[in-house]
Amino acid sequence: MVKIDLINSLEKISSEIPNRILKLQGFILKKNQKEQLEIIIFRGYSSSTTHPIEIDSEKKVIALKYTITNFKLYKAPLTETEENFIRGNQNSVFFLNQKNWI
């Protein structure tokens, strides 16, 4: 079984669809405590609103062990209304299919 880097794979798809924002929500397990994790992927780049991330493309974005539990896709640019929300999913491979970004 081939192990993929989920975030890196989503960044590659995101770079090809610049008018979409993907929000990943989950947690990092530290000392048997769950810490909220939120990562935003836009135009091929990741940014975390909750934890420091690695900006070197040769390294994993999050060095810690994490679990993503929810994915939400939005139209860019974001506005204060919910009109930007396109779809959500909890399946980690759903957004690896580029057709699901449309």
Buried (B, 14 or more C-beta within 10 A) or exposed (E): EEEEEBBBEBBEBBEEBEEBBBBBBBBBEEEEEEBEBBBBBBBBBBEBEBBEBEEEEEEBBBEEEBEBEEBBBBEEEEEEEEEBEBEBEEEBEEBBEEEBBE
